[in-house]
Amino acid sequence: MPTAEAASAIQLVARTEGVLLDPTYTGKAMAGLLARRNAGRLPYRSVIFLHTGGEPALFTGDGAWLANLETDIEEPPCISSS
């Protein structure tokens, strides 16, 4: 099941980077990466996130998990819009 943190990460990455993450694996992995970064718990200045696909899972089910999100998500410092 998708988590609220994964759904927020999916929405953030889609808006800022144009990359669609899936709600089960890469969405949760990105949520964990963002949480560690925001807590100052990444040992490196630069991190590569390898997304290997999975976006078709976004379109399964009724999508209610994504539709009920807040639309004003603050951009964390690790996502650059440039």
DSSP file (Angstrom, degrees, kcal/mol; ACC not computed):
  #  RESIDUE AA STRUCTURE BP1 BP2  ACC     N-H-->O    O-->H-N    N-H-->O    O-->H-N    TCO  KAPPA ALPHA  PHI   PSI    X-CA   Y-CA   Z-CA
    1    1 A M              0   0    0      0, 0.0     2,-0.1     0, 0.0     0, 0.0   0.000 360.0 360.0 360.0 137.7    0.0    0.0    0.0
    2    2 A P        -     0   0    0      0, 0.0     2,-0.2     0, 0.0    22,-0.1  -0.365 360.0-139.9 -66.0 147.6    1.3    3.5   -0.8
    3    3 A T     >  -     0   0    0     20,-0.4     4,-2.4     1,-0.1     5,-0.2  -0.672  21.5-114.3-103.1 163.7    2.1    5.7    2.1
    4    4 A A  H  > S+     0   0    0     -2,-0.2     4,-2.2     1,-0.2     5,-0.2   0.878 119.0  53.2 -62.8 -37.5    1.4    9.4    2.5
    5    5 A E  H  > S+     0   0    0      2,-0.2     4,-2.2     1,-0.2    -1,-0.2   0.902 109.4  47.8 -65.0 -41.2    5.2   10.1    2.4
    6    6 A A  H  > S+     0   0    0      2,-0.2     4,-2.8     1,-0.2    -2,-0.2   0.919 110.9  51.0 -65.1 -43.0    5.6    8.1   -0.8
    7    7 A A  H  X S+     0   0    0     -4,-2.4     4,-2.3     1,-0.2    -2,-0.2   0.895 111.0  48.6 -62.1 -39.9    2.7   10.0   -2.4
    8    8 A S  H  X S+     0   0    0     -4,-2.2     4,-2.5     2,-0.2    -1,-0.2   0.903 112.0  48.8 -65.5 -40.9    4.2   13.3   -1.4
    9    9 A A  H  X S+     0   0    0     -4,-2.2     4,-2.7     2,-0.2     5,-0.3   0.906 110.7  51.0 -65.0 -41.5    7.6   12.3   -2.8
   10   10 A I  H  X S+     0   0    0     -4,-2.8     4,-2.3     1,-0.2    -2,-0.2   0.936 112.9  45.6 -59.9 -47.5    5.9   11.1   -6.1
   11   11 A Q  H  X S+     0   0    0     -4,-2.3     4,-2.2     2,-0.2    -2,-0.2   0.911 113.9  48.8 -64.1 -42.9    4.1   14.4   -6.5
   12   12 A L  H  X S+     0   0    0     -4,-2.5     4,-2.8     2,-0.2     5,-0.3   0.940 113.7  44.7 -62.9 -49.0    7.2   16.4   -5.6
   13   13 A V  H  X>S+     0   0    0     -4,-2.7     4,-2.4     1,-0.2     6,-1.1   0.873 112.9  52.0 -66.5 -37.0    9.5   14.6   -8.1
   14   14 A A  H  X5S+     0   0    0     -4,-2.3     4,-0.8    -5,-0.3    -1,-0.2   0.922 115.1  42.3 -63.8 -42.9    6.9   14.7  -10.8
   15   15 A R  H  <5S+     0   0    0     -4,-2.2    -2,-0.2    -5,-0.2    -1,-0.2   0.901 125.2  32.1 -70.5 -41.4    6.5   18.5  -10.4
   16   16 A T  H  <5S+     0   0    0     -4,-2.8    -3,-0.2    -5,-0.2    -2,-0.2   0.789 135.6  19.4 -91.1 -28.5   10.2   19.4  -10.0
   17   17 A E  H  <5S-     0   0    0     -4,-2.4    -3,-0.2    -5,-0.3    -2,-0.1   0.552  90.9-123.7-119.8 -12.8   11.9   16.8  -12.2
   18   18 A G     << +     0   0    0     -5,-0.9     2,-0.5    -4,-0.8    -4,-0.2   0.753  66.7 133.5  73.3  23.2    9.2   15.4  -14.6
   19   19 A V        -     0   0    0     -6,-1.1     2,-0.6    -9,-0.1    -1,-0.3  -0.921  49.2-144.3-111.2 130.5    9.9   11.9  -13.4
   20   20 A L        -     0   0    0     -2,-0.5     2,-0.3    -3,-0.1    35,-0.3  -0.845  17.3-167.2 -96.3 118.1    7.0    9.5  -12.5
   21   21 A L        -     0   0    0     -2,-0.6    33,-0.1   -11,-0.2    -7,-0.0  -0.698  23.7-112.4 -98.0 154.4    7.8    7.2   -9.6
   22   22 A D      > -     0   0    0     31,-0.4     5,-2.0    -2,-0.3     6,-0.3  -0.568  20.1-125.0 -86.5 155.1    5.7    4.2   -8.7
   23   23 A P  T   5S+     0   0    0      0, 0.0   -20,-0.4     0, 0.0    -1,-0.1   0.588 100.5  45.3 -76.9 -10.0    3.7    4.2   -5.4
   24   24 A T  T   5S+     0   0    0     30,-0.1    30,-0.0   -22,-0.1   -21,-0.0   0.885 126.0   3.3-101.0 -49.2    5.1    0.9   -4.1
   25   25 A Y  T  >5S+     0   0    0      3,-0.1     4,-2.5     2,-0.1     5,-0.2   0.870 130.6  32.9-107.8 -67.1    8.8    0.8   -4.5
   26   26 A T  H  >5S+     0   0    0      1,-0.2     4,-2.5     2,-0.2     5,-0.2   0.827 117.6  55.6 -69.4 -29.0   10.5    3.9   -6.0
   27   27 A G  H  ><S+     0   0    0     -5,-2.0     4,-2.1     2,-0.2    -1,-0.2   0.927 112.2  42.8 -64.5 -43.8    8.1    6.3   -4.4
   28   28 A K  H  > S+     0   0    0     -6,-0.3     4,-2.2     2,-0.2    -2,-0.2   0.870 113.2  52.8 -69.6 -37.0    8.8    4.9   -1.0
   29   29 A A  H  X S+     0   0    0     -4,-2.5     4,-2.3     2,-0.2    -2,-0.2   0.917 110.8  46.7 -64.5 -42.3   12.6    4.8   -1.7
   30   30 A M  H  X S+     0   0    0     -4,-2.5     4,-2.9     2,-0.2     5,-0.2   0.897 109.4  54.4 -66.5 -39.3   12.5    8.5   -2.7
   31   31 A A  H  X S+     0   0    0     -4,-2.1     4,-2.3     1,-0.2    -1,-0.2   0.914 110.5  46.9 -59.6 -42.1   10.5    9.3    0.4
   32   32 A G  H  X S+     0   0    0     -4,-2.2     4,-2.4     2,-0.2    -2,-0.2   0.901 112.0  49.8 -65.2 -41.7   13.2    7.6    2.5
   33   33 A L  H  X S+     0   0    0     -4,-2.3     4,-2.4     2,-0.2    -2,-0.2   0.925 112.3  47.1 -63.3 -45.1   15.9    9.4    0.6
   34   34 A L  H  X S+     0   0    0     -4,-2.9     4,-3.0     2,-0.2     5,-0.2   0.896 111.5  51.6 -63.8 -40.5   14.2   12.8    1.1
   35   35 A A  H  X S+     0   0    0     -4,-2.3     4,-1.5    -5,-0.2    -2,-0.2   0.920 111.5  46.5 -63.4 -43.6   13.6   12.1    4.8
   36   36 A R  H  <>S+     0   0    0     -4,-2.4     5,-3.4     2,-0.2     6,-0.3   0.908 114.4  48.3 -64.2 -41.0   17.3   11.2    5.4
   37   37 A R  H ><5S+     0   0    0     -4,-2.4     3,-1.5     1,-0.2     5,-0.2   0.933 111.3  48.8 -65.0 -45.8   18.4   14.3    3.4
   38   38 A N  H 3<5S+     0   0    0     -4,-3.0    -1,-0.2     1,-0.3    -2,-0.2   0.767 111.1  51.2 -67.1 -24.9   16.1   16.6    5.3
   39   39 A A  T 3<5S-     0   0    0     -4,-1.5    -1,-0.3    -5,-0.2    -2,-0.2   0.427 116.1-116.0 -88.7  -0.3   17.3   15.2    8.6
   40   40 A G  T < 5S+     0   0    0     -3,-1.5    -3,-0.2    -4,-0.2    -2,-0.1   0.807  77.6 128.6  71.5  29.3   20.9   15.7    7.6
   41   41 A R      < +     0   0    0     -5,-3.4    -4,-0.2    -6,-0.2    -5,-0.1   0.122  32.4 104.0-108.4  20.8   21.6   12.0    7.6
   42   42 A L        -     0   0    0     -6,-0.3     5,-0.0    -5,-0.2    -9,-0.0  -0.897  58.5-152.5 -99.7 129.6   23.2   11.6    4.1
   43   43 A P  S    S+     0   0    0      0, 0.0     2,-0.3     0, 0.0    -1,-0.1   0.569  74.5  62.0 -77.7  -6.4   26.9   11.2    4.3
   44   44 A Y  S    S-     0   0    0      1,-0.1    -2,-0.1     0, 0.0     3,-0.1  -0.874  70.9-139.8-122.7 152.7   27.5   12.6    0.8
   45   45 A R  S    S+     0   0    0     -2,-0.3     2,-0.4     1,-0.1    -1,-0.1   0.876  94.6  39.9 -74.1 -38.7   26.8   16.0   -0.8
   46   46 A S        -     0   0    0      2,-0.0     2,-0.4     0, 0.0    -1,-0.1  -0.926  68.5-176.7-115.6 138.2   25.6   14.5   -4.0
   47   47 A V        -     0   0    0     -2,-0.4     2,-0.5    -3,-0.1    -5,-0.0  -0.992  16.5-144.2-133.0 139.3   23.4   11.3   -4.3
   48   48 A I        -     0   0    0     -2,-0.4     2,-0.6     2,-0.0    -2,-0.0  -0.908   8.9-159.7-104.0 128.8   22.2    9.5   -7.5
   49   49 A F        -     0   0    0     -2,-0.5     2,-0.8     2,-0.0    -2,-0.0  -0.940   9.7-152.1-107.2 114.9   18.8    8.0   -7.4
   50   50 A L        -     0   0    0     -2,-0.6     2,-0.6     2,-0.0    -2,-0.0  -0.784   8.7-166.1 -92.8 110.4   18.4    5.3  -10.0
   51   51 A H        -     0   0    0     -2,-0.8     3,-0.1     1,-0.1    -2,-0.0  -0.867   7.9-177.5 -99.1 118.3   14.8    5.0  -11.2
   52   52 A T        -     0   0    0     -2,-0.6     2,-0.3     1,-0.3    -1,-0.1   0.254  49.2 -90.1-103.0  11.7   14.3    1.8  -13.1
   53   53 A G        +     0   0    0    -33,-0.1   -31,-0.4     1,-0.1    -1,-0.3  -0.733  63.7 143.3 117.2-166.3   10.7    2.2  -14.1
   54   54 A G    >   +     0   0    0     -2,-0.3     3,-2.0   -33,-0.1     4,-0.3   0.328  33.7 128.5 110.4  -5.9    7.4    1.2  -12.5
   55   55 A E  G >   +     0   0    0      1,-0.3     3,-2.1   -35,-0.3     4,-0.4   0.741  59.4  75.2 -59.9 -22.6    5.3    4.2  -13.3
   56   56 A P  G >  S+     0   0    0      0, 0.0     3,-1.6     0, 0.0    -1,-0.3   0.820  84.4  68.2 -57.3 -25.9    2.5    2.0  -14.8
   57   57 A A  G X  S+     0   0    0     -3,-2.0     3,-1.2     1,-0.3    -2,-0.2   0.721  85.0  70.8 -64.7 -19.5    1.6    1.2  -11.2
   58   58 A L  G <  S+     0   0    0     -3,-2.1    -1,-0.3    -4,-0.3     8,-0.1   0.797  98.0  49.8 -62.8 -27.1    0.5    4.8  -10.8
   59   59 A F  G <  S+     0   0    0     -3,-1.6     2,-0.2    -4,-0.4    -1,-0.2   0.223  89.7  99.3-102.9  13.9   -2.5    4.1  -13.0
   60   60 A T  S <  S+     0   0    0     -3,-1.2     3,-0.5    -4,-0.1    -3,-0.0  -0.655  77.6   7.3 -95.8 157.6   -3.7    0.9  -11.3
   61   61 A G  S    S-     0   0    0     -2,-0.2    -3,-0.0     1,-0.2     0, 0.0  -0.243 112.6 -51.1  70.7-161.5   -6.6    1.0   -8.8
   62   62 A D        -     0   0    0      1,-0.0    -1,-0.2     0, 0.0    -3,-0.0   0.578  61.9-131.3 -91.6  -9.5   -8.8    4.0   -8.2
   63   63 A G    >>  +     0   0    0     -3,-0.5     4,-1.9     1,-0.1     3,-1.1   0.584  63.6 134.7  74.1   8.6   -5.9    6.5   -7.6
   64   64 A A  H 3>  +     0   0    0      1,-0.3     4,-1.4     2,-0.2    -1,-0.1   0.833  63.1  64.5 -61.3 -32.3   -7.6    7.8   -4.4
   65   65 A W  H 34 S+     0   0    0      1,-0.2    -1,-0.3     2,-0.2   -58,-0.1   0.834 111.3  36.1 -60.0 -32.6   -4.3    7.6   -2.5
   66   66 A L  H X4 S+     0   0    0     -3,-1.1     3,-1.2     1,-0.1    -1,-0.2   0.794 110.8  60.1 -90.4 -31.8   -2.9   10.3   -4.9
   67   67 A A  H 3< S+     0   0    0     -4,-1.9    -2,-0.2     1,-0.3    -3,-0.1   0.753  99.2  58.1 -69.1 -24.1   -6.0   12.4   -5.3
   68   68 A N  T 3< S+     0   0    0     -4,-1.4    -1,-0.3    -5,-0.2    -2,-0.1   0.245  82.4 117.4 -93.1  14.0   -6.3   13.1   -1.6
   69   69 A L  S <  S-     0   0    0     -3,-1.2     2,-0.2     1,-0.1    -3,-0.1  -0.393  73.4-103.7 -79.5 156.3   -2.9   14.8   -1.3
   70   70 A E        -     0   0    0      1,-0.1     3,-0.1    -2,-0.1    -1,-0.1  -0.541  25.0-149.2 -68.8 144.8   -2.2   18.3   -0.3
   71   71 A T  S    S+     0   0    0     -2,-0.2     2,-1.0     1,-0.2    -1,-0.1   0.620  81.7  72.1 -95.0 -13.5   -1.3   20.3   -3.4
   72   72 A D        +     0   0    0      2,-0.0     2,-0.5     0, 0.0    -1,-0.2  -0.660  62.3 164.5-104.1  77.4    1.1   22.8   -1.6
   73   73 A I        -     0   0    0     -2,-1.0     2,-0.1    -3,-0.1    -2,-0.0  -0.814  36.5-124.3 -94.5 128.3    4.1   20.7   -0.8
   74   74 A E        -     0   0    0     -2,-0.5   -62,-0.1     1,-0.1    -2,-0.0  -0.463  24.9-115.5 -72.1 143.3    7.2   22.6    0.1
   75   75 A E        -     0   0    0     -2,-0.1    -1,-0.1     2,-0.0   -63,-0.0  -0.686  29.0-134.1 -80.7 118.8   10.2   21.8   -2.0
   76   76 A P    >   -     0   0    0      0, 0.0     3,-1.7     0, 0.0    -1,-0.0  -0.322  24.3-107.6 -70.1 159.3   13.0   20.3    0.1
   77   77 A P  T 3  S+     0   0    0      0, 0.0    -2,-0.0     0, 0.0   -39,-0.0   0.642 112.8  65.5 -64.8 -14.2   16.5   21.6   -0.3
   78   78 A C  T 3  S+     0   0    0    -44,-0.1     2,-0.6     1,-0.1    -3,-0.0   0.595  88.0  74.4 -86.9  -8.8   17.7   18.5   -2.1
   79   79 A I    <   -     0   0    0     -3,-1.7     2,-0.4   -45,-0.0    -1,-0.1  -0.906  68.8-161.9-105.0 118.5   15.5   19.0   -5.2
   80   80 A S        -     0   0    0     -2,-0.6    -2,-0.0     1,-0.1     0, 0.0  -0.794  15.7-156.9-100.4 143.1   16.7   21.7   -7.4
   81   81 A S              0   0    0     -2,-0.4    -1,-0.1     1,-0.2    -2,-0.0   0.338 360.0 360.0 -97.4   6.7   14.4   23.3  -10.0
   82   82 A S              0   0    0      0, 0.0    -1,-0.2     0, 0.0    -2,-0.0   0.424 360.0 360.0-106.5 360.0   17.3   24.5  -12.2
